[in-house]
Amino acid sequence: MILVTGASGQIGSYVLERFVDKHDAVGVDLKPCSIKDLKDLVFQGDLRNYEFVRKIVKDVDIVIHLAAQVSVENSWNDPIYDAENNIIATINLLKASSNVGVDKFIYISSAAVYGNPRYVPVDEEHPKNPISPYGVSKLAGEYYCKIFADKIHTVVVRPFNVFSARMDPNNPYSGVIAKFISRVKRGLPPIIYGDGKQTRDFVYVKDVVNLIEIALKRGENGEVYNVGTGRETSILELAKIVMDIAEINDKPVFDKPRKGDIRRSCADISKARKLGFEPKTDLRKDLEEIFEQID
């Protein structure tokens, strides 16, 4: 039995879809699942409650832990809530899982643990210097996985900028795409903060799910794996692609830079490649595919 936490979320819902076809899999989330085919597989519950967690992992072989508070802004507004959801919930799951004999624990972290990159592409050994409570809480979860590796097989996956048809405009790691698409659908040009030359590594959710599946089979205990494409895309390039898809012959609107905005970001995926991972993300093609599904 596989338990997917955060199964109503962007990545979690796709993970549950993938594994329910191949394994006995269920999901849990704080909020109800809005995806028709998954509704009956996702039950609601609070992972901050240890007794609840102990019950749900009782007959589980594998935990894929995606549940998290993912908003950087919210993490500043309420760092206690952020820590409870991202650290305490992770500790509860690790403790309960190790106590009942769960075989493997896959923790989905975030590129936010790196902070402002000192070099690009960013490998897993890059210094960790998160610049938000969210990044700190995700890194704390990684350290707990590391020390629990003596009791349970743990693998950490660090996604970069994930996008999909189910992305949340409020998520800073996919929100720029969702916001650009939302504007061009209303006939408005994208708004770019700063000069648009800042870069990101946009990775389609299917690649993330692929690496999670590979890490489940071949990930080494206590190890961490980046998941991205290994390619940088500037925000200007992204804006052009989105406007081309929408057939808008216009120029982006530029606004003042946002405080704390990282200049460059790109994953070194050499370690994941050694496991057999190869990204298939084609930014333009994938955006064309999901364009009509995004509000």
TORLO-146734 format. One record per atom (N, C-alpha, C, O): z, y, x. Coordinates in pm, whole numbers, padded with zeros to 5 digits, always signed. Layout:
<sites>
ZYX
...
</sites>
This chain:
<sites>
+00000-00120+00085
+00000+00000+00000
+00000+00125+00088
+00077+00135+00184
-00087+00219+00054
-00094+00347+00124
-00041+00457+00032
-00080+00465-00085
+00047+00540+00085
+00097+00656+00011
+00039+00781+00074
+00056+00804+00194
-00030+00864-00006
-00086+00990+00039
-00003+01104-00020
-00001+01121-00142
+00066+01179+00063
+00141+01294+00012
+00049+01416+00009
-00044+01427+00089
+00078+01508-00083
-00010+01625-00098
-00144+01585-00156
-00247+01645-00125
-00143+01482-00241
-00267+01423-00292
-00341+01509-00394
-00453+01476-00432
-00279+01620-00438
-00350+01712-00527
-00419+01823-00448
-00493+01902-00506
-00395+01829-00318
-00448+01936-00236
-00589+01911-00186
-00651+01810-00217
-00639+02007-00107
-00778+02001-00062
-00808+01875+00018
-00898+01799-00020
-00736+01851+00125
-00765+01733+00207
-00708+01607+00143
-00773+01503+00140
-00586+01617+00091
-00519+01500+00034
-00596+01432-00077
-00597+01309-00086
-00662+01511-00161
-00737+01451-00272
-00855+01370-00221
-00888+01264-00275
-00919+01419-00115
-01032+01345-00057
-00984+01219+00016
-01050+01116+00014
-00868+01229+00080
-00811+01112+00148
-00780+01003+00046
-00812+00886+00067
-00716+01043-00065
-00682+00944-00168
-00809+00881-00225
-00814+00760-00246
-00912+00962-00250
-01040+00909-00299
-01098+00805-00203
-01148+00701-00245
-01090+00834-00074
-01145+00742+00025
-01068+00609+00025
-01129+00502+00024
-00937+00616+00026
-00858+00494+00043
-00838+00415-00084
-00813+00294-00079
-00850+00479-00199
-00832+00405-00324
-00947+00307-00344
-00933+00208-00416
-01061+00335-00282
-01176+00246-00292
-01162+00123-00203
-01223+00019-00229
-01081+00136-00098
-01071+00028+00001
-00935-00040+00004
-00923-00153+00050
-00834+00028-00045
-00698-00023-00036
-00624+00003-00166
-00676+00068-00257
-00503-00048-00173
-00412-00013-00281
-00348+00118-00240
-00266+00120-00148
-00383+00228-00307
-00335+00360-00265
-00287+00441-00384
-00343+00434-00493
-00181+00520-00360
-00129+00612-00461
-00100+00745-00393
-00096+00754-00270
-00081+00848-00475
-00053+00980-00420
+00071+01041-00483
+00114+01000-00590
+00126+01139-00414
+00239+01215-00467
+00217+01361-00434
+00162+01394-00329
+00260+01448-00524
+00245+01592-00502
+00346+01665-00586
+00394+01613-00687
+00379+01786-00543
+00472+01870-00619
+00407+01919-00748
+00474+01941-00848
+00274+01935-00743
+00202+01982-00862
+00110+01873-00916
+00069+01784-00842
+00076+01880-01045
-00011+01777-01103
-00151+01781-01043
-00196+01885-00996
-00217+01668-01047
-00353+01659-00994
-00453+01697-01102
-00445+01647-01215
-00547+01785-01069
-00645+01831-01167
-00776+01754-01159
-00869+01780-01235
-00784+01659-01067
-00907+01582-01049
-00904+01459-01140
-00817+01372-01127
-00997+01454-01231
-00996+01356-01339
-00974+01213-01291
-00888+01142-01344
-01049+01170-01192
-01042+01030-01148
-00915+00997-01070
-00887+00879-01046
-00839+01098-01032
-00718+01073-00953
-00589+01095-01031
-00482+01058-00984
-00600+01154-01150
-00480+01193-01226
-00379+01080-01241
-00259+01101-01224
-00428+00962-01273
-00337+00849-01297
-00281+00789-01169
-00192+00704-01174
-00332+00834-01054
-00287+00778-00926
-00188+00869-00854
-00126+00828-00756
-00173+00992-00905
-00085+01089-00839
+00035+01118-00927
+00022+01166-01040
+00152+01088-00875
+00271+01119-00952
+00342+01239-00889
+00330+01264-00769
+00416+01312-00971
+00480+01434-00925
+00620+01406-00871
+00692+01320-00923
+00657+01479-00770
+00790+01464-00715
+00811+01559-00599
+00715+01614-00544
+00936+01577-00562
+00974+01674-00459
+01019+01599-00333
+01121+01530-00334
+00944+01613-00226
+00974+01543-00102
+01096+01600-00030
+01141+01544+00070
+01147+01710-00079
+01271+01765-00022
+01393+01686-00070
+01502+01700-00015
+01372+01602-00171
+01478+01518-00228
+01474+01381-00161
+01384+01302-00186
+01573+01353-00076
+01568+01229+00003
+01573+01105-00085
+01505+01006-00056
+01651+01107-00191
+01660+00988-00277
+01525+00957-00342
+01487+00841-00356
+01454+01062-00381
+01320+01042-00437
+01227+00983-00331
+01152+00889-00359
+01233+01037-00211
+01147+00989-00102
+01177+00842-00072
+01085+00762-00051
+01303+00808-00069
+01343+00670-00039
+01284+00571-00140
+01243+00460-00104
+01279+00613-00264
+01224+00526-00369
+01073+00510-00355
+01020+00400-00373
+01001+00619-00322
+00854+00610-00322
+00797+00538-00200
+00684+00491-00204
+00876+00529-00091
+00824+00459+00027
+00867+00313+00033
+00832+00240+00126
+00941+00270-00066
+01002+00136-00064
+00902+00024-00038
+00928-00064+00044
+00788+00024-00108
+00691-00085-00094
+00562-00039-00024
+00455-00095-00047
+00575+00063+00061
+00458+00123+00125
+00442+00070+00268
+00540+00050+00340
+00316+00048+00308
+00285+00005+00446
+00246+00122+00534
+00276+00125+00654
+00176+00221+00473
+00124+00335+00549
+00151+00464+00471
+00128+00470+00350
+00199+00565+00541
+00216+00698+00482
+00118+00792+00551
+00116+00801+00674
+00037+00863+00472
-00049+00970+00524
+00007+01100+00467
-00007+01129+00348
+00070+01176+00554
+00150+01291+00509
+00074+01423+00523
+00062+01479+00632
+00023+01472+00409
-00049+01600+00404
+00026+01708+00327
-00008+01825+00338
+00128+01671+00251
+00199+01769+00168
+00258+01878+00256
+00325+01849+00355
+00234+02003+00220
+00284+02116+00299
+00267+02246+00223
+00185+02258+00132
+00347+02342+00263
+00327+02482+00224
+00229+02535+00328
+00262+02540+00447
+00108+02575+00285
+00002+02604+00383
-00032+02753+00401
-00115+02787+00484
+00032+02840+00325
-00002+02982+00333
+00078+03050+00444
+00201+03048+00444
+00007+03109+00540
+00073+03184+00647
+00150+03302+00588
+00263+03329+00627
+00087+03372+00495
+00151+03489+00432
+00280+03448+00362
+00383+03514+00376
+00274+03337+00286
+00394+03291+00215
+00502+03247+00313
+00622+03258+00285
+00460+03196+00428
+00559+03151+00526
+00639+03269+00581
+00756+03255+00617
+00575+03386+00588
+00647+03507+00630
+00736+03559+00517
+00849+03602+00540
+00684+03554+00394
+00759+03604+00280
+00882+03520+00250
+00986+03572+00210
+00870+03389+00271
+00982+03298+00241
+00985+03185+00344
+00947+03073+00313
+01031+03215+00465
+01033+03113+00570
+01123+02995+00540
+01102+02885+00592
+01225+03016+00457
+01314+02905+00421
+01240+02803+00335
+01249+02682+00358
+01165+02853+00236
+01084+02763+00152
+00982+02689+00238
+00959+02569+00219
+00922+02760+00331
+00824+02701+00421
+00887+02587+00501
+00831+02478+00512
+01005+02614+00558
+01073+02513+00640
+01117+02393+00557
+01109+02279+00602
+01163+02419+00436
+01207+02308+00350
+01090+02214+00318
+01104+02092+00321
+00975+02273+00289
+00859+02193+00250
+00788+02128+00369
+00734+02018+00357
+00789+02195+00483
+00713+02146+00598
+00797+02071+00701
+00745+01987+00773
+00925+02101+00708
+01011+02032+00805
+01103+01930+00736
+01101+01812+00771
+01182+01975+00641
+01277+01884+00574
+01204+01769+00504
+01248+01655+00513
+01094+01799+00435
+01019+01694+00367
+00965+01592+00467
+00965+01472+00440
+00920+01640+00583
+00868+01550+00687
+00979+01461+00743
+00960+01341+00764
+01097+01522+00768
+01211+01443+00817
+01249+01337+00714
+01274+01222+00749
+01255+01375+00587
+01289+01279+00481
+01194+01160+00483
+01236+01045+00473
+01065+01190+00494
+00964+01084+00493
+00975+00994+00616
+00966+00872+00606
+00995+01055+00732
+01008+00976+00855
+01132+00888+00852
+01127+00770+00889
+01242+00945+00809
+01368+00869+00803
+01357+00752+00706
+01388+00638+00740
+01311+00782+00584
+01300+00677+00482
+01197+00572+00523
+01220+00452+00504
+01085+00617+00579
+00978+00523+00619
+01026+00429+00729
+00999+00309+00724
+01098+00483+00828
+01147+00398+00937
+01255+00303+00887
+01267+00191+00937
+01334+00347+00789
+01441+00262+00737
+01389+00142+00657
+01450+00035+00659
+01277+00161+00586
+01226+00051+00501
+01116-00030+00570
+01065-00126+00513
+01079+00009+00693
+00981-00070+00766
+00835-00037+00739
+00750-00125+00747
+00805+00091+00707
+00665+00133+00695
+00597+00111+00831
+00656+00140+00936
+00474+00062+00829
+00404+00027+00954
+00355+00150+01030
+00376+00162+01151
+00288+00242+00958
+00227+00357+01026
+00250+00485+00947
+00256+00484+00824
+00264+00595+01021
+00288+00726+00963
+00187+00823+01025
+00194+00852+01144
+00093+00873+00944
-00008+00968+00992
+00031+01107+00942
+00036+01132+00822
+00058+01196+01036
+00102+01332+01002
-00013+01430+01024
-00069+01438+01134
-00048+01504+00919
-00155+01603+00930
-00094+01738+00963
-00029+01800+00879
-00116+01781+01085
-00060+01906+01133
-00162+02018+01114
-00228+02023+01010
-00177+02106+01211
-00267+02221+01197
-00295+02282+01333
-00211+02277+01423
-00414+02340+01347
-00447+02415+01469
-00358+02538+01484
-00357+02601+01589
-00284+02573+01378
-00193+02688+01384
-00084+02668+01488
-00020+02765+01529
-00061+02545+01533
+00044+02522+01633
+00007+02584+01768
+00096+02608+01850
-00122+02609+01793
-00165+02662+01923
-00142+02812+01935
-00120+02862+02045
-00148+02884+01823
-00141+03030+01830
-00269+03087+01887
-00377+03033+01862
-00259+03196+01963
-00378+03256+02024
-00421+03173+02145
-00347+03163+02243
-00540+03114+02139
-00582+03027+02249
-00591+03100+02383
-00638+03213+02391
-00543+03033+02487
-00556+03086+02623
-00693+03049+02681
-00744+03115+02771
-00751+02942+02626
-00884+02899+02666
-00948+02825+02550
-00880+02774+02461
-01081+02821+02552
-01159+02759+02446
-01266+02672+02512
-01327+02717+02610
-01293+02550+02464
-01229+02486+02350
-01084+02445+02379
-01044+02426+02494
-01008+02431+02272
-00865+02403+02280
-00843+02252+02277
-00877+02185+02179
-00784+02198+02384
-00752+02056+02384
-00607+02036+02338
-00532+02131+02319
-00570+01909+02320
-00438+01877+02265
-00323+01918+02357
-00211+01935+02311
-00352+01934+02487
-00248+01973+02583
-00232+02124+02595
-00145+02172+02666
-00317+02199+02525
-00307+02346+02527
-00164+02388+02491
-00102+02326+02404
-00111+02492+02556
+00024+02538+02522
+00039+02566+02372
-00053+02617+02308
+00154+02532+02318
+00181+02554+02176
+00260+02684+02162
+00372+02695+02212
+00201+02780+02095
+00266+02910+02079
+00235+02967+01941
+00167+03068+01930
+00285+02900+01834
+00252+02946+01698
+00297+03089+01674
+00399+03134+01727
+00217+03160+01593
+00246+03302+01570
+00286+03330+01425
+00281+03445+01380
+00326+03225+01352
+00375+03241+01215
+00478+03133+01187
+00479+03029+01253
+00566+03156+01089
+00661+03050+01051
+00589+02922+01010
+00639+02812+01035
+00471+02935+00947
+00392+02816+00911
+00358+02733+01034
+00378+02612+01036
+00307+02800+01138
+00272+02729+01260
+00393+02663+01324
+00385+02551+01375
+00507+02732+01321
+00631+02677+01376
+00673+02552+01299
+00711+02451+01359
+00665+02559+01167
+00709+02445+01085
+00619+02323+01104
+00666+02210+01104
+00488+02347+01120
+00397+02234+01143
+00423+02172+01281
+00416+02050+01297
+00452+02256+01381
+00482+02205+01514
+00613+02127+01514
+00625+02025+01581
+00710+02175+01438
+00838+02102+01428
+00815+01962+01372
+00874+01865+01418
+00727+01953+01271
+00693+01822+01215
+00634+01730+01320
+00663+01610+01322
+00551+01786+01408
+00492+01706+01516
+00601+01651+01608
+00597+01534+01646
+00697+01735+01644
+00803+01691+01734
+00889+01581+01669
+00933+01488+01736
+00912+01594+01539
+00987+01488+01470
+00909+01356+01471
+00968+01249+01488
+00779+01365+01454
+00696+01244+01463
+00707+01181+01601
+00712+01059+01615
+00712+01266+01703
+00718+01217+01841
+00848+01142+01867
+00847+01035+01928
+00960+01197+01819
+01086+01130+01847
+01109+01008+01757
+01186+00918+01791
+01040+01005+01642
+01049+00887+01554
+00954+00776+01597
+00955+00667+01540
+00869+00804+01698
+00770+00704+01742
+00836+00577+01798
+00771+00474+01809
+00965+00585+01832
+01037+00465+01875
+01072+00374+01757
+01099+00255+01774
+01070+00432+01637
+01109+00357+01518
+00991+00320+01429
+00996+00221+01356
+00885+00400+01434
+00769+00381+01347
+00644+00431+01421
+00653+00528+01496
+00530+00367+01400
+00405+00408+01465
+00358+00539+01403
+00318+00543+01287
+00363+00647+01482
+00323+00778+01430
+00199+00829+01502
+00184+00811+01623
+00110+00893+01426
-00009+00956+01482
-00021+01094+01419
-00004+01108+01298
-00051+01195+01501
-00066+01332+01451
-00213+01372+01458
-00279+01350+01559
-00262+01431+01350
-00399+01484+01344
-00391+01635+01323
-00325+01682+01231
-00460+01711+01411
-00460+01858+01401
-00597+01908+01355
-00687+01920+01437
-00614+01937+01226
-00743+01992+01180
-00757+02139+01218
-00659+02213+01227
-00881+02180+01240
-00911+02321+01261
-00947+02382+01124
-00869+02364+01030
-01057+02451+01107
-01083+02523+00981
-01158+02434+00882
-01281+02425+00884
-01083+02369+00797
-01140+02271+00703
-01198+02343+00581
-01138+02435+00527
-01317+02299+00539
-01374+02353+00416
-01425+02240+00328
-01459+02132+00376
-01430+02267+00199
-01477+02168+00101
-01497+02239-00032
-01471+02359-00044
-01544+02165-00130
-01561+02222-00264
-01427+02254-00329
-01421+02328-00427
-01319+02196-00275
-01186+02215-00334
-01099+02309-00253
-00977+02310-00270
-01160+02387-00165
-01078+02474-00080
-01011+02585-00159
-01061+02631-00261
-00897+02624-00108
-00815+02728-00170
-00846+02861-00103
-00831+02874+00019
-00890+02962-00180
-00919+03094-00121
-00798+03155-00050
-00813+03243+00035
-00677+03109-00086
-00556+03164-00025
-00516+03094+00103
-00424+03136+00172
-00587+02985+00136
-00559+02914+00260
-00630+02985+00375
-00753+02996+00373
-00556+03034+00475
-00620+03112+00582
-00719+03032+00665
-00800+03090+00738
-00714+02899+00655
-00801+02817+00739
-00931+02780+00669
-01022+02728+00733
-00941+02806+00542
-01069+02786+00473
-01101+02904+00382
-01211+02915+00329
-01003+02992+00365
-01016+03100+00268
-01133+03193+00291
-01191+03244+00195
-01171+03215+00419
-01282+03307+00447
-01411+03257+00383
-01488+03337+00330
-01436+03128+00386
-01557+03073+00324
-01550+03089+00173
-01646+03134+00110
-01437+03052+00115
-01422+03063-00030
-01436+03207-00077
-01497+03234-00181
-01379+03300-00001
-01386+03441-00039
-01528+03495-00026
-01575+03571-00111
-01597+03457+00082
-01736+03500+00099
-01821+03450-00018
-01899+03527-00076
-01807+03324-00053
-01887+03265-00161
-01854+03331-00294
-01944+03360-00374
-01726+03355-00317
-01685+03420-00442
-01750+03557-00456
-01792+03594-00566
-01758+03633-00347
-01818+03767-00353
-01969+03759-00374
-02023+03830-00459
-02038+03675-00297
-02184+03672-00310
-02227+03620-00447
-02335+03654-00495
-02145+03539-00509
-02179+03491-00644
-02171+03604-00746
-02228+03595-00855
-02099+03709-00709
-02092+03827-00797
-02190+03935-00752
-02185+04049-00799
-02279+03897-00658
-02379+03989-00609
-02326+04089-00509
-02389+04192-00483
-02208+04060-00451
-02145+04151-00356
-02152+04094-00215
-02143+03973-00198
-02170+04179-00114
-02172+04128+00024
-02033+04088+00070
-01933+04141+00020
-02023+03995+00165
-01892+03956+00219
-01823+04072+00288
-01888+04162+00341
-01690+04069+00286
-01611+04168+00361
-01565+04103+00490
-01502+03997+00489
-01597+04167+00602
-01556+04117+00733
-01451+04209+00792
-01470+04331+00797
-01340+04151+00835
-01233+04230+00897
-01253+04231+01048
-01253+04126+01112
-01271+04349+01104
-01302+04359+01245
-01453+04360+01266
-01529+04395+01176
-01497+04320+01387
-01640+04327+01419
-01718+04201+01381
-01840+04199+01393
-01647+04097+01335
-01715+03974+01293
-01751+03881+01407
-01809+03775+01385
-01718+03920+01529
-01751+03835+01643
-01643+03731+01672
-01659+03645+01760
-01533+03739+01596
-01430+03636+01612
-01487+03501+01565
-01567+03496+01471
-01446+03394+01629
-01506+03262+01600
-01404+03164+01543
-01283+03176+01563
-01459+03067+01471
-01378+02959+01415
-01456+02829+01427
-01579+02829+01441
-01384+02718+01420
-01445+02584+01421
-01435+02530+01279
-01333+02473+01241
-01541+02550+01200
-01541+02507+01061
-01582+02359+01052
-01691+02321+01095
-01494+02278+00996
-01518+02134+00987
-01514+02090+00841
-01420+02121+00768
-01617+02017+00800
-01624+01970+00662
-01519+01863+00637
-01490+01782+00726
-01462+01862+00519
-01350+01773+00488
-01382+01626+00512
-01293+01549+00547
-01508+01586+00494
-01543+01445+00515
-01518+01402+00659
-01481+01288+00685
-01540+01494+00754
-01512+01463+00894
-01362+01444+00916
-01321+01356+00992
-01282+01527+00851
-01137+01515+00864
-01090+01380+00810
-01008+01312+00873
-01141+01343+00694
-01105+01213+00635
-01151+01099+00726
-01080+00999+00741
-01268+01114+00785
-01317+01011+00877
-01222+00991+00994
-01191+00878+01032
-01175+01103+01053
-01084+01088+01167
-00951+01030+01124
-00891+00950+01197
-00903+01068+01006
-00777+01010+00957
-00791+00858+00946
-00700+00784+00983
-00904+00814+00894
-00927+00669+00880
-00934+00602+01017
-00881+00493+01037
-01001+00667+01112
-01010+00612+01248
-00873+00610+01314
-00836+00512+01379
-00796+00719+01297
-00663+00727+01356
-00571+00620+01299
-00483+00569+01368
-00591+00588+01173
-00513+00484+01107
-00536+00349+01172
-00444+00268+01187
-00661+00325+01212
-00697+00196+01272
-00672+00193+01422
-00625+00092+01475
-00703+00304+01491
-00703+00298+01637
-00618+00404+01707
-00608+00406+01829
-00556+00493+01629
-00473+00597+01691
-00352+00537+01761
-00285+00448+01707
-00324+00586+01880
-00213+00532+01958
-00081+00593+01913
-00075+00710+01873
+00024+00514+01920
+00156+00558+01877
+00202+00681+01955
+00200+00682+02078
+00245+00784+01881
+00296+00905+01942
+00191+01003+01990
+00223+01105+02049
+00063+00972+01964
-00046+01056+02014
-00091+01159+01911
-00065+01146+01791
-00160+01263+01961
-00211+01374+01879
-00362+01385+01900
-00411+01371+02012
-00435+01409+01790
-00581+01420+01797
-00629+01543+01722
-00598+01561+01604
-00705+01629+01790
-00772+01741+01722
-00884+01687+01634
-00946+01586+01665
-00910+01757+01523
-01031+01727+01445
-01100+01859+01412
-01046+01946+01344
-01223+01868+01462
-01309+01983+01440
-01450+01940+01472
-01482+01821+01468
-01536+02035+01505
-01674+02000+01540
-01702+02020+01689
-01800+01969+01743
-01613+02098+01754
-01639+02134+01893
-01740+02247+01906
-01790+02275+02014
-01770+02313+01792
-01867+02423+01792
-01802+02550+01736
-01728+02544+01637
-01830+02662+01799
-01780+02791+01749
-01883+02855+01656
-02002+02855+01685
-01836+02909+01547
-01921+02987+01457
-01855+03123+01437
-01738+03130+01400
-01929+03230+01460
-01871+03362+01438
-01866+03392+01288
-01942+03335+01209
-01778+03482+01252
-01766+03523+01112
-01895+03593+01067
-01932+03585+00950
-01961+03661+01159
-02091+03722+01128
-02196+03616+01093
-02271+03630+00997
-02200+03509+01173
-02293+03399+01145
-02264+03337+01009
-02355+03309+00931
-02135+03316+00981
-02094+03258+00853
-02140+03346+00738
-02194+03296+00639
-02119+03477+00750
-02161+03571+00645
-02311+03563+00621
-02356+03565+00506
-02388+03553+00728
-02533+03545+00715
-02575+03417+00642
-02662+03420+00555
-02512+03305+00677
-02544+03178+00612
-02515+03186+00462
-02597+03147+00380
-02397+03238+00428
-02357+03247+00287
-02450+03340+00210
-02488+03310+00097
-02488+03455+00270
-02580+03548+00201
-02719+03486+00187
-02786+03507+00086
-02763+03411+00288
-02893+03343+00279
-02895+03243+00164
-02991+03236+00088
-02787+03165+00153
-02779+03065+00046
-02783+03133-00091
-02846+03084-00184
-02714+03247-00100
-02709+03322-00228
-02832+03409-00250
-02847+03471-00354
-02920+03413-00148
-03041+03495-00152
-03008+03642-00175
-03071+03711-00255
-02907+03688-00101
-02868+03829-00105
-02921+03897+00020
-02885+03861+00132
-03007+03995+00001
-03065+04069+00113
-02982+04195+00135
-03018+04304+00090
-02871+04178+00204
-02777+04288+00221
-02706+04272+00356
-02734+04178+00431
-02616+04363+00384
-02536+04353+00506
-02389+04341+00468
-02347+04395+00365
-02311+04272+00549
-02167+04261+00518
-02099+04396+00520
-02147+04490+00584
-01988+04405+00451
-01903+04525+00454
-01797+04501+00561
-01734+04395+00564
-01778+04601+00648
-01679+04586+00755
-01552+04665+00721
-01559+04778+00674
-01438+04602+00747
-01309+04666+00723
-01228+04658+00853
-01270+04594+00949
-01114+04723+00855
-01033+04724+00978
-00983+04584+01011
-00962+04503+00921
-00965+04554+01139
-00917+04420+01179
-00780+04391+01119
-00700+04482+01095
-00754+04262+01096
-00624+04223+01045
-00529+04191+01160
-00568+04130+01260
-00406+04234+01145
-00305+04211+01248
-00286+04061+01272
-00273+03983+01178
-00285+04023+01400
-00258+03883+01433
-00378+03792+01420
-00364+03670+01436
-00496+03846+01391
-00615+03764+01375
-00658+03707+01511
-00678+03783+01607
-00673+03577+01519
-00711+03511+01644
-00858+03542+01675
-00942+03539+01586
-00887+03570+01803
-01022+03611+01841
-01119+03493+01846
-01228+03499+01789
-01079+03387+01914
-01167+03270+01926
-01089+03144+01894
-00971+03132+01927
-01156+03050+01830
-01095+02920+01801
-01202+02814+01798
-01304+02829+01731
-01178+02706+01871
-01272+02594+01874
-01200+02473+01930
-01127+02483+02028
-01220+02358+01868
-01150+02236+01908
-01222+02163+02020
-01345+02150+02020
-01145+02114+02115
-01193+02014+02209
-01165+01879+02142
-01049+01843+02122
-01270+01805+02109
-01253+01679+02036
-01282+01556+02123
-01312+01448+02073
-01272+01575+02254
-01299+01464+02347
-01208+01345+02318
-01252+01230+02323
-01083+01372+02289
-00985+01264+02267
-01019+01185+02141
-01012+01063+02140
-01057+01258+02034
-01097+01191+01909
-01224+01110+01930
-01240+01001+01874
-01315+01164+02010
-01441+01094+02037
-01416+00959+02106
-01490+00863+02085
-01312+00953+02189
-01280+00828+02257
-01235+00720+02159
-01242+00601+02189
-01189+00763+02042
-01151+00667+01937
-01272+00622+01857
-01265+00525+01781
-01385+00693+01875
-01506+00660+01799
-01544+00763+01696
-01635+00741+01616
-01475+00879+01697
-01507+00986+01603
-01627+01067+01649
-01639+01100+01767
-01716+01098+01557
-01828+01187+01585
-01850+01276+01463
-01882+01226+01355
-01832+01409+01478
-01845+01497+01361
-01986+01500+01306
-02084+01497+01380
-01995+01506+01173
-02125+01512+01105
-02145+01645+01033
-02246+01664+00965
-02050+01737+01048
-02058+01866+00981
-02187+01940+01016
-02220+01958+01133
-02258+01981+00912
-02374+02071+00926
-02340+02189+00836
-02357+02181+00715
-02294+02299+00896
-02234+02408+00819
-02324+02456+00707
-02280+02465+00592
-02449+02488+00737
-02538+02540+00633
-02564+02437+00524
-02553+02466+00405
-02597+02316+00566
-02628+02210+00470
-02507+02178+00382
-02521+02163+00260
-02390+02169+00442
-02269+02138+00366
-02232+02252+00270
-02187+02228+00158
-02251+02375+00316
-02222+02489+00227
-02321+02494+00110
-02283+02526-00002
-02445+02462+00136
-02544+02456+00027
-02503+02351-00076
-02518+02371-00197
-02451+02239-00027
-02412+02129-00115
-02297+02164-00206
-02294+02122-00322
-02200+02244-00155
-02081+02273-00234
-02084+02411-00299
-01992+02446-00373
-02189+02489-00272
-02195+02629-00314
-02168+02646-00464
-02086+02729-00502
-02235+02569-00546
-02223+02585-00691
-02089+02537-00745
-02051+02570-00858
-02017+02459-00665
-01888+02403-00713
-01770+02498-00689
-01659+02473-00736
-01796+02607-00617
-01688+02700-00584
-01695+02823-00674
-01801+02882-00694
-01579+02859-00729
-01574+02974-00821
-01582+03105-00744
-01579+03212-00805
</sites>
